[in-house]
Amino acid sequence: MATQVNVREIILETLLLITRDGEYSHIALKNVLDKYQYLEKRERAFITRVVEGTLERQIEIDYIINQFSKVKVNKQKPVIRTILRSSVYQLKYMDHVPDSAVCNEAVKLAGKKGFVNLKGFVNGVLRNISRNLDMLSYPDPSNEIACLSVRYSLPMWMVEKWISVYGKETVEKMGKAFLEERPVTVRRNTAVVSKEEFEKELEKDGVVYRRHPVLPYAYELTNYDYLAGLLAFQKGYFYIQDISSMQVAEWAEPKEGDYVIDVCAAPGGKAIHLAEKLSGTGYVEARDLTEYKVALIEENIERRGLDNIEAVCQDATINDEASYEKADILIADLPCSGLGILGKKPDLKSKMTVEMAKGLADLQRQILTVVHNYVKPGGKLLYSTCTINREENEDNTAWFVENFPEFEKIREKQMLPGSDMGDGFYIAEFRKQ
C-alpha cells in the first residue's frame, strides 16, 4: 500500500524548486508527476492545476497579498510566501475547494515546515483575503500598463514593449490566451500510421481528439490520464508539438533527397517532422550542444523508427567547415526568451529580463553568422523562435539580410496567441542566391 502523501506539501516543494531554486517549471512538474504517478488522476490533476495556476497568476496573487499583509511579499520567507501564493490561487480560482480547508491546510503546512510562530500570520492573511475576495482593488484602467500587468500577470516591461508594437487590444488578447487552459497538440507520425489506425488507437484508450482544420496530421488531445502511458505514444504514433512549431517544416517544403541540417534541434520535433516529410529519402542531421540534448533527440528518433535522420553533438556557435554549402535546408530554431510560450512555461514571466532577452538576441546573431555558411547556393535557411520580441525576431531578420546580402528574405511571420492558432512563434524564410 502506498504511503500517505500530503498533496499540498508536494505542491509547496515543487513551487519552491521553481521559484526559489531556479528549476524550470515544466521539468520540475514532469519529475514530480513521474515520481507520484501512483496517485489518483484527480490528485495529480490538483497538483498540476495549483502549481501551474500559482505561477501563471503570480503577479496578480502578489498584488492581492500585498493589500492584506503588513509584511510585503518580497520581504516574506520563501516557504511562507509560497504557502500564501498557492492558497490565494485556490481561494480565487478553485471554487470547489472550500475556503476553510484552504486556510486550515496552509496553517498546518506552515507549522509542519517549522514556522509555528507564523501560523497566526498565515491564518490572518488568508482569512482576511477570503472574506474580501469580492472587494479586491485593482490598478486604475487609465494606467494601461499597470492594469494589464496585474490582470494578466505579465511583467510591466513585457506589457510596455508589446503595447508599443501591437497596441492594447492585441496585448489583452495575448494575456487572455496565455491564461486559457489548452489541450495538448500532437503531430501524427505519417510515416508509420494512417489517420484511421491512429484514431482507432486513441479511441481504444478513451482519448478525446479533435483534428486540426488545416494540417491533416495535427490533433488536439484531451481526456487521457498519462500521455506516456498511451499505447499510441509508446508505438511512436505521435509527437507532442505545437501547431506553430509544425509550420517550420511546412515552410521548408523539403524535396525528396534533400540534405537538412537543424543546428539547435533538441528535443527533435522539427528535424523529425522534416525526416518524415522526406519519405525515407535524403538525410537530416539534428544537432545540439550537449550529450543530454542529443540523447533526447535519439530517444525520439528511435521511437519513430526513422533511418534518414541522425543526432549529432555540435556547438552551433563553432564554425564547422566540413558543413560548408552542404544543406539544401538549414533550420535555425535558436535559443530565445520564450515569451511566446508563457502559457506553457509561466515561470519565464519572473525569470526572463530585458537584459537576458538582449543577450539572447546577440547569441542568435552569433549563431546565424556561423551557420549561414552551411547553406548551398539556391538553398533555404529557416530562422525561428518561440518568442514575441522584435529584437530577437524582425530586427534580427533585417540585420541578417543587411549583413549577408547573398540571402534574400522570402517571407516572415510573427504568430500571436489569441490572434493565431498555437503559441507565440516567429518564422523567417531566406533563400541563398
DOLUMSE-92271 format. One record per residue: x, y, z of N, C-alpha, C in turn. Coordinates in pm, whole numbers, plus 50000, padded with zeros to 5 digits. Atoms other than C-alpha are relative to their C-alpha. Layout:
XYZXYZXYZ;...
% end
This chain:
500854988050000500005000050000500885012550000;499184987950012501345034549902499955008150129;499944991549881502495057150184499125012349976;500864988250010500055085350256500885012349972;499244987850028501355117650097499095012050013;500734987449988500325153550158500135007349867;499984994350135499395167249815500425014750005;499644985849992499715203549932501495001950033;498554999349972503215196450064500794997649871;499365002450130504145182549720499955012949916;500164987350074502795214849565501005010350051;499064990449941504835235949809501434997249956;498625003650036508065216949740500275002549852;499824997950145507525218749363500135014949969;499934985650023506865256149370501315006050053;498714995249948509955261849589501154996549906;498985004250098512065242049342500075010049885;500074991250118510895265649066500345014550038;499874985649972510705299749237501235003450086;498844997249912513505296549495501294994349942;498795007050042515905271549340500295001349850;499724997150141515535281848973499744988749902;500325011050093514325248448828498925004749901;501044996450097512255251848507498704992850037;501285005349953508555246448576499614987149931;500435012050072507935220748301500824987850042;499135011149957510895199648421499624995850142;500345003149860510025202248792498674992650008;501335006049994506385193548730500014985949940;499925013450062507195164348498500644990150097;499315008849905509615149648755499104996250118;500915002649887507035152949035498894990549958;501105008650046504235137348829500494985949970;499425013350023506535108748726500214992750133;499725005949868507535102849089498714995450069;501265003049932503915103149213498944994949902;500925005150102502395085448914498954990750060;500935009449936500725060949155498805007250063;501154992749943498465088649291498824999549904;501194999850085494915090549162500095011649901;500014989650104494345110748845499555013550058;500554987849940492325136049049501065007550082;498974993749916495235142249289501125005949915;498954994850088497785145949009499515012449925;500584988450069495435169848829499995012250093;500014989149901495155190449152501405006050014;498604995349991498965192449183500335008849879;499694992750123499295203448819499305013549997;500814987750008496495229048840500525010650096;499584990049901497735245749159501425005249969;498634995650033501425246449057499975009549880;500034991850121500745259748707499215013050024;500844988349975497965283148822500695010550086;499284990749911500065298449101501085007649924;498954993550080502905305448858499395009549897;500654991950104500575318548585499465013150056;500694988349942498795342748820500855007050106;499174995749886501765351349043499985015250021;499974985349984501825389048973498695004850061;501304996349943498085392249044499904995450145;500075005549864498365369749353500825008750096;499164991549914501245390749494499335013550025;500714987249988499215422349429498894998850105;501085002449902496335407349631500574998650141;499415002249866498535395249920500465013350060;499464987349949500175429549948498915009650050;501094991749949496745445250006499584996050142;500495005249872496175423750316501114996350099;498905004249913499615416650458500895012050035;499094989249959501705440950664501414997349948;498695003650054504795421750552499804997449851;500185001350144505055426350175500624987049948;499605013150055505555395549956501514998549990;498545001450023509205402949871500814999750130;499315000549871510045405150245499684987150077;500415012149930508405372050339501004988749978;499145011850016510285339450394499454991649883;500455007350119510185317950076498904989750026;501005010449970508195289650242498645006550027;501264993249965505565313350386499395006749876;500464993350123505345333650064499364989849905;500485010250093504835301549862498694993850050;501265005149943502165287950101498885010049973;501024989750021500295321150076499595000749852;500304999050144500565322849696499104988649952;500795011450050499265287649630498624999750066;501294999749931496495292749889499095010749938;500814989450063495335325649733499524995549863;500465005250130495235308549394498784991150019;501145009049974492935281849538498755007850042;501144991949954490735307849712499325007149884;500564991550106490295328849399499554992049877;500235006650129490315303249117499534985550009;500455013949989489215269549257498794999250092;501244999149922485605272349370499644987250074;500405012749938485265235349452500804996950126;499235002249877487885237849729499485009850106;500554990949898486255251850049501085009250057;499054990249947487935283650179500584995450134;499545004249867488115269050531501104989449988;499005010650021490045238650401501325006049952;498794993450051492495261050212500765006450116;499354993049888493195282050523500574990250103;499545009849900493435252250762501234992449954;498865007750054495785232650536501255008749993;498864990850008498025263350487500635001950137;499514998249863498305268750863500754987450047;499355012849963499115231650920501374998749932;498775001450079501745232550646501105009350052;499024990649943503435263550793500614994250127;499505006349877503695245451128500914988349970;499225012050035504965213350968501385003749946;498724995850059507715232850789500855008150098;499164993849896508965247451120499685014650028;500354985949978507165281051119498775001050091;501125000249905504895275251420499635014350040;500244986249956505315311951521499305008549893;500644992450108503915323151181498644994349960;501315005950033500785301351182498885010450010;501014989649982498715330651313500025010149887;499854990650112500095353551042499374994449873;500555006650119499245328750766498484999450007;501465001149980495775323050909499325013549982;500604986750005495065360350947499935005549858;499954994750138496155370050595498994992649912;500885007850089494255341550425498525001950035;501404998049961491035345750628499525013849953;500334986450041491095383150553499755000749848;500165000350146491565377050179498704992849963;501195008150030488865350250175498715007850023;501214992049970486345374350335499805011549901;500064987950082487185402550092500244997849851;499715003250141487605384449758499155008149902;500894992750091484645403149607500285015050000;499764985549990486085436949705501465003649977;498574997450026489655434949578500145012849917;499764987950079491125466949441501084996949895;499065002150110492925466549103500495013549948;499524987250053495015493248925498955006949914;500944992050079493055521248761500174997049851;499915003350143492205512248397500705010749915;499324989450076493615546048287501514997549994;498585004050004497065531848375500084986549928;500105012250082497065506648088501044989550036;498905009549979500445491048164499824992750134;500195006349867499825485148538498764991250002;501265007350001496265473648473500164986449930;499805012650074497215447548208500994990950072;498985007849929500245436748413499374991750112;500625007149887498115427648718498904990649952;501115008250048495035414748531500474986949938;499545012050072497065390248318501334994850052;498755004549937500075385948548501175000049900;498894998350093502545399048290500935010850055;499084989749950505715418048393499795013149924;500244986850059505435455548330500845002149874;499134997250116508405455848090499494993049874;500555007350115506765429447866498785007549944;501234992950042503425448147860500375012749926;499574987350061505165481047780500564997749860;499385003450129507195465247499498934996049898;501025005150093504175447647345498985010749961;500964989450032501785477247371500595009449895;499384990750096504285498947181500024994449859;499945006450132504335473546895498604996149950;501265006250044500855457346890498735007350046;501184993049948498545480547087499334992150112;500625005649878496435474347400499104988049970;500995010550028493715452947238500674986549972;499285012450034496155427347095500714994350123;499305004649879498155425747421499004993450096;501055005949915494885419047608499634986049950;500305013350060494105390247367501104990150036;498875008749967497595376147427499954996150147;500065002849857497235379247804498944989650032;501085009849978493915360547797500414986249950;499615012850062495305333447565501034992650086;498995006449915498295327047794499374993150122;500635005349879495905320348085498954989349973;501025010050033493495297647898500594985950009;499585014149998493665260147951499884994749858;500045004850139494595244047621500314985149994;499685014350014494555207847509501414998349944;498675002650055497865191847420499874997649849;500015001650146498675193147046501074990049960;499045010150044500335163646874500004999049847;499865002250144501595155146526500084985049974;500005014350034500735120846386501224996749915;498845004750077503735101346254499484993749871;500585004550128502595098545892500794988649938;499165010650058505495075045815499604986150047;500275013349946504165047046034498524996950025;501385003049964500445051246097499035008449917;501034992950078497395060245888499085007650095;500954992149921494775085046008499004990850071;501025009149946492205057146058500564991650115;499385008649898494575034546253500355008150126;499624991349889495805063446468498785003550086;501214996049928492295074746560499384988150075;500525012249936491235038946636500784997050129;499135002449884494225035346874499675009750114;500364990049899493275067647055498674996450065;501345003549950489645056447087500074988150097;499835011649911490765023347245500365004550142;499564994849870492395043647526499055010650055;500994990349953489315066147559500415014549983;499524986350021491225096847439499015007549909;500844991550086489075125147301500955008249912;499104992650091490685140446991499195009349909;500594990950098489985169146755501015002349890;499084998050113491515171246408500225014949975;499704986150035493245203546307499345003349866;500734996850124491255221946036500875001149875;499134997950119494305227645809501054989049987;498915009950007497155203745898499434986150022;500685013049991495965168045829500594990550104;499345009049904498445152346074499955005550143;499994993649868497755175846370498694997550075;501175003249916495395167446660500135007050135;500054995849861494315181846993499454988250081;500405011649919494045155247267499555004450139;500454998049861492045155647592499504986650055;500605011749935490625130647842500914987750004;499075011249977493735109647897500575001650139;499464999449865495355100948227501475003949997;498554998149998499065099248148500484997849857;499715000450144500335107247798500974988749962;499005010350032503375084347807499454985950022;500625013149978501055056147921499144995449884;500845003750115499095056747594500774990949905;499365009250096499835028147354500465007449876;499664992450121499835052747064501325007550019;498724993149971502695071647235501154990049998;498935010149991504685040147309500374994349864;499735005350135504345028646948500605010549907;499414989450084505715061946822499035005549897;501014995450095502435071246653499865015249996;500134985450002502635107746754501145006650075;498974991949937504955135446865499315012450057;500624988249939503955163247108500675012449942;499444988150065504415195746918498905010349978;501004989650018502665229246897499755002649851;500404997050138500805239346579500975009749934;499124989850059503015269946528501394994349968;498695006350024506195248946556499964990949878;500145008650119504855224946288500155007949870;499934991750122504835254246044501405000449940;498624999250051508655253146016500214989949887;499845010350105508615220245820499105002949880;500904996350110505625232745619500655010749911;499324989350076507535264245517501234994649927;498765005250060510685243845445499744992849868;500395007350123508855223045176501144991349947;498885008350046511565196145157499644991649877;500175008750117512005177244830500734986950028;499355013049979512905140444819501495001149970;498564999950019516645135844860500715011950061;499374988049942517255169345036500884996650120;499115000949884520095173045287499615011350095;500504990149904518825190745601500915000250123;499294998549872520795204645896499135008550092;500714992549895518955215346213501035002750108;498824997149918521545233746422499735000150151;500365000449856519665235446758498744991750012;501165008550031517365205546725499234994550119;500665007049888516555192047075498665006650036;500005014849991514215175647155499774992849868;499995006650130513935169246782498745001349915;501304999450070510375178246675500075004349855;499954994650137511175198946367500844991149909;499125008650079514025176546249499294986949963;500735012550025511875145146284498865002349901;501074996450093508975162446105500545000749857;499384999050133511305170145812500404986249948;499615013750041512645134345809498784992349951;501245006650042509055121645787499565005149862;500434994050127508285146045502500894995549883;499095004850106511315132345309499684985749957;500475013550038509555098345295501124989949982;498955010150003512625077645373501195003849913;498874995750084514895097145131500805010650073;499234988849947517545123745193500644997050135;499295001649873519245129745527499765012450086;500174988949906518535151045834501044998450111;499015000049893521365159946071499455009050111;500604992749887519835170046406501075002650105;498884996749912522495188346606499535006950128;500184991649882522605201646959501274999850084;498774996349928525075213847217500544989350094;499555009049894525165186847486499594985549974;500315014250013525155148947512498584997150051;501365001849945521975151647723498955003249894;500974995950102520125170347447500024990449880;499885009550111521445146647179499294986950037;500695012349955520165117147387498485001549990;501444997450014516685133247393499564998249854;500335001250143516735135747012500034985349958;499845014250036517965099746979498814991750048;501145007349944515185087047205498765002049913;501164997050084512565104546989500124994049860;499775006150132514135092146664499694985050008;500155014549983514175056346796498524996050007;501415003449984510515056946894499245001249869;500684998250130509585068146542500534990649891;499495010050094511725041846367500465006049867;499534993550123513265066346114501474996849978;498575002750025516555058545942500655010449908;499374989550082517135090545739500325012450084;499704989049908517955111546046501004995250104;498985003549901520875112246289500195011850096;499744989649901521515131446613501515001650018;498564997249995524925148346640500275010750105;499614990049900526645167046925500915010449936;499254989650071527795200246780499575013750054;500264986449950528055235946917499745009249881;500384991750115526215259346679500815012949990;499204987650007528495288646771501404997549943;498665003450050531605269946648499944996249853;499995001950146532405270646277500354985649963;499775013750045532195236446108500225000249848;499694998350144533985239645773499554988149917;500425012150073533095203745678498555001049953;501434998750037529435215245655499755011249898;500204988750092530025244745418499234995649874;500815001750121527375245845142499524985649979;500525013750009526065210945224498484999350006;501425001149967522485219245328499095006049893;501084994850083519535222245092499075008450087;500834992849903517605233245402500765000750131;499404998549868519065247645721498965005650096;500964995649899516835250546027500795006350116;499374993049888517965276646281498895004450096;501004997149897515375274346561500805002650126;498924996749907517545293046806499535002950142;500344996849861517675297947185499415014150006;500674986949996515315326647270499395002450137;500574996249870513495344347553498724992450033;501165008549973510445321447514498725007550036;501174992249960507895349547552498734996049927;501195004950070505555331847310499374987850066;500505012449939505155301347534499785001650150;500244997549857504315317647867498834991750052;501115008749959501135296447870500484986250042;499465013249967503315265147891501135000850102;498884998449907506285278848086499825013250074;500334987349936504775305248316501115005850087;498914994949916507925307648531500915009649924;499184990850079509585326148241499605014550025;500444986349970507505356548342500895006450105;499174994349894509645360748652501494997749975;498585003050022512885345648520500645008749891;499444992650113513295364948194500085014950032;499844985549981514625400748199500325006549866;499664992650122515195427847937501444996949960;498575002350028518965422347967500234986049945;499845013850049518655384447921499504998749857;500555000550137516465389047611500985006449902;499014993350086519075413147469501194990749976;498895009450014521825387547537499684988649904;500425010850089519815360747355499955004949855;500024994450136519305383747052501435000449943;498594999850044523105387747038500504986049969;499605013950024523615349947067499424994949866;500635004150126521175344546777500825005249881;499174994350108523255368046559501344992749988;498725007350000526425350046662499844986549928;500235013150063524945316346558499715001549851;500324997950142523505329546229501255003449918;498744996450066526935344146143500804987449964;499285012650024528365308746168499234991049903;500695011050067525625286146032499515003549858;500464996750137524615305845719500944994149895;499015005750094527805291445563499634986049954;500305014050031526245256645560498954998549889;501085000650100523535265745305500584999949859;499595000850141524025255644940499495012349924;500614990150088523565281944667498644994849953;501365004350035519815280644595499274993450115;500615006649884519185265144937499235009850090;500844991849912516885277545215500575000250142;499724999049858517515289945566498705004250069;501204996849921514585289445813500465004350138;499664994949868515105311446119498715000850082;501224999749920512585306546400500315001250149;499924999049854511995314446768498604997950057;501315000949935509205308147019499815012150090;500154988049919509175344147134499235010849925;500674988250055507345377147079500855011950042;499044989649962510155402547079500725004649873;499464995150127511145424246783501524998649991;498535000650005514835424746880500494986349958;499585013750033515035386846852499444995549866;500715004750119512725384146551500205009249881;499924991550119512105411446292501325007649990;498744992450003515195431646394501174991149958;498925009250038517455401146363499904995949853;500195003150142515935392646024500545011449913;499504988350075516645428245899501535000650005;498545000149983520185426146040500644989249911;499435011250077520775392345869500065003449851;500054996750143519705404445523501025010949967;499054989050023521825435845561501444995150001;498625004749985524945416645668500374988549907;499735011350089524575386545437499125001449876;500874996550114523195401045110499794988749900;500235011550089523555367344933498704992850036;501275005949958520405357645129498865009949976;501184991750025517045370945014498884995450093;501145003649915514135372345259498804996949911;501185004150078511205353045108498735004350073;501184996449920508705358245391500354999150147;499855001149854508375362545767498625001450062;501284998949931505545359146016500194999150151;500075000749854505035366946384498614994950037;501285005549956502295344446525499755004150145;500334994949867500475357946831498894991850064;501085007149930498455338447093498755008850003;501244992449999494815348647077499605005049864;500294995650137495115360246716500274988649902;499665011550084496765329446560499854987350084;500065012749927496425292546649501374996650057;498745004749943499075278846881500755010750078;499144991349918501955295247066500375012749924;499354988650064503585328647001501284995049936;498915006450073506105319546734500385008949882;499544991850114508225336646466500764991149902;499245007050105509495322746135500385009949891;499574992650118511545339145861500684990049905;499415008850100512495321545537500905008149907;499034993550090515575331245334500434990049893;499415008350104516905318145005501375005549964;498654995650037520595318844919500085001449848;499954997250146521175334644577500914990049930;
% end
